[in-house]
Amino acid sequence: SSSFNIRNPKFPTATVYSYDYHTNPSSPVHINMSELKEYTLEEISKHNKQDDCWLIIGNLKNGGPQVYDVTKYLDDHPGGAEVLLDVAGQDADEFFEDIGHSKDARDELKKHLIGSYKIDEETLKRMKEDAERAAKASAAGGSNLIILIVALLAVAFVYYKTQMS
C-alpha cells in the first residue's frame, strides 16, 4: 500500500529553534523539510508518557501534519503537562487549533519539530473528506444566517406596518 507525506511545496525549508536545555535555545537551526524523518501513527503512538511525549499537529490547510517531541516542554506548558499528556502519541491538531494558540505558542511549537507524519491513502482520503465537510458546514452556516436576518427584517417590517395603522 502506498503512503503519502503531506508537505507544503511553498515552504520547502523552515527555520526552527533548538530547544535543548544544554545549548542556546534561541540559536536558529535550518531544517530542510524534505529531509525530516517520517513517522507512522504506530511509531508516534508509542510516545505517550511523561518522559516521552510526542504530538501530531498540523492539517491540510497549514502544510500538513508534523510530529513534535514536547517532552522537555511539558513542565513549561501554560495549560499544564496533563493537557499535553491527554493527547500524547496521537493527532492533537484539533485540540491545538480549538484553543486558538498565539503566534508565540506557534513559534514555541516549531522548536520541537522532529519529523512529519506519514499518512496512508485511507487516512489522507478521510482527512480530505473531513476538510470538505467542514467547509460545506461553514458555508451552510453563512447562508442560514442570511435566512435568519431576512426573516427578522420581515417580522420587523410587519410589526412596523401594524403599528403605523
C-alpha positions as CSV (number, residue, x, y, z in Angstrom):
1,S,0.0,0.0,0.0
2,S,1.2,3.5,-0.8
3,S,1.7,6.2,1.7
4,F,1.9,10.0,1.4
5,N,3.8,12.6,3.3
6,I,2.0,15.9,3.0
7,R,4.3,18.9,2.7
8,N,3.7,22.4,1.7
9,P,5.7,23.0,-1.6
10,K,5.7,26.7,-0.9
11,F,7.9,26.2,2.1
12,P,10.5,23.5,1.4
13,T,12.7,24.7,4.2
14,A,11.8,26.0,7.6
15,T,13.7,27.7,10.4
16,V,13.2,26.1,13.8
17,Y,14.9,26.8,17.0
18,S,16.8,24.3,19.1
19,Y,15.2,23.6,22.4
20,D,17.9,21.6,24.0
21,Y,18.5,22.9,27.6
22,H,22.2,22.4,27.2
23,T,22.6,24.7,24.2
24,N,21.5,28.2,23.3
25,P,17.7,27.8,23.0
26,S,17.4,30.7,20.5
27,S,20.1,29.7,18.0
28,P,18.4,29.1,14.7
29,V,18.7,25.7,13.1
30,H,17.7,25.4,9.4
31,I,15.9,22.2,8.6
32,N,15.1,21.1,5.1
33,M,11.6,19.9,5.3
34,S,12.2,17.2,2.7
35,E,14.9,15.7,4.9
36,L,12.7,15.4,8.0
37,K,12.1,11.8,9.2
38,E,8.7,10.4,8.5
39,Y,6.9,8.7,11.3
40,T,3.8,6.4,11.2
41,L,1.0,6.6,13.7
42,E,2.2,3.3,15.0
43,E,5.6,4.8,15.8
44,I,4.1,8.0,17.2
45,S,1.6,6.3,19.4
46,K,4.4,4.7,21.5
47,H,5.5,8.1,22.7
48,N,2.6,8.8,25.1
49,K,4.3,9.2,28.5
50,Q,5.6,11.9,30.8
51,D,9.2,11.1,29.9
52,D,8.5,10.6,26.2
53,C,5.7,12.7,24.7
54,W,5.1,13.3,21.0
55,L,2.2,15.0,19.3
56,I,0.9,15.3,15.7
57,I,-0.1,18.9,14.9
58,G,-1.0,20.3,11.5
59,N,-3.6,19.8,8.8
60,L,-4.2,20.1,5.1
61,K,-4.6,23.9,5.5
62,N,-1.3,24.7,7.1
63,G,1.2,22.5,5.4
64,G,0.3,19.1,6.7
65,P,0.6,17.2,10.0
66,Q,4.0,17.3,11.6
67,V,5.5,15.4,14.6
68,Y,6.6,17.3,17.7
69,D,8.6,16.0,20.7
70,V,7.2,18.1,23.5
71,T,8.7,16.0,26.4
72,K,11.1,18.8,27.6
73,Y,8.3,21.4,27.3
74,L,5.7,19.6,29.5
75,D,6.6,21.5,32.7
76,D,6.6,24.8,30.9
77,H,3.3,24.5,29.1
78,P,0.9,27.2,30.4
79,G,-2.0,24.9,30.5
80,G,-0.1,22.2,32.4
81,A,1.5,19.0,31.4
82,E,-1.7,17.0,31.8
83,V,-3.3,18.8,28.8
84,L,-0.5,17.6,26.5
85,L,-0.3,14.1,28.1
86,D,-4.1,13.6,27.3
87,V,-3.3,13.7,23.6
88,A,0.3,12.3,23.7
89,G,1.1,9.9,20.9
90,Q,-1.9,11.0,18.8
91,D,-3.2,13.6,16.5
92,A,-3.6,16.7,18.6
93,D,-4.3,19.2,15.8
94,E,-7.9,19.7,16.6
95,F,-7.2,20.4,20.2
96,F,-4.3,22.8,19.4
97,E,-6.4,24.7,16.9
98,D,-9.6,24.9,19.1
99,I,-7.6,26.6,21.8
100,G,-6.6,29.4,19.5
101,H,-2.9,29.4,20.3
102,S,-1.0,32.7,19.9
103,K,1.9,33.3,17.4
104,D,4.3,32.9,20.3
105,A,2.8,29.5,21.1
106,R,3.1,28.5,17.4
107,D,6.8,29.7,17.4
108,E,7.4,27.6,20.5
109,L,5.9,24.6,18.8
110,K,8.4,24.9,15.9
111,K,11.2,24.4,18.4
112,H,10.0,20.8,19.0
113,L,9.6,19.7,15.4
114,I,11.2,16.3,14.8
115,G,9.5,15.0,11.7
116,S,6.5,14.6,9.5
117,Y,3.5,12.3,9.8
118,K,3.5,9.6,7.2
119,I,-0.1,9.3,6.1
120,D,-1.6,6.2,4.3
121,E,-4.0,6.6,1.4
122,E,-7.1,5.8,3.6
123,T,-6.2,8.4,6.2
124,L,-5.4,11.0,3.6
125,K,-8.8,10.4,1.9
126,R,-10.6,10.7,5.3
127,M,-8.8,13.9,6.0
128,K,-9.8,15.4,2.7
129,E,-13.4,14.4,3.2
130,D,-13.4,15.9,6.7
131,A,-12.0,19.1,5.4
132,E,-14.7,19.2,2.6
133,R,-17.4,18.5,5.2
134,A,-16.1,21.3,7.4
135,A,-16.0,23.7,4.5
136,K,-19.6,22.9,3.5
137,A,-20.8,23.2,7.1
138,S,-19.2,26.6,7.3
139,A,-20.8,27.7,4.1
140,A,-24.1,26.4,5.2
141,G,-23.8,28.3,8.4
142,G,-23.4,31.6,6.5
143,S,-26.5,31.0,4.3
144,N,-28.5,30.1,7.4
145,L,-27.5,33.4,9.0
146,I,-28.7,35.3,5.9
147,I,-32.1,33.5,6.0
148,L,-32.4,34.4,9.7
149,I,-31.6,38.1,9.0
150,V,-34.1,38.3,6.2
151,A,-36.8,36.6,8.4
152,L,-36.1,39.1,11.2
153,L,-36.3,42.0,8.8
154,A,-39.7,40.7,7.5
155,V,-41.0,40.4,11.1
156,A,-39.8,43.9,11.9
157,F,-41.4,45.3,8.8
158,V,-44.7,43.6,9.6
159,Y,-44.6,44.9,13.1
160,Y,-43.8,48.4,11.9
161,K,-46.7,48.3,9.4
162,T,-49.1,47.2,12.1
163,Q,-48.0,49.9,14.5
164,M,-48.4,52.6,11.8
165,S,-52.0,51.8,11.1
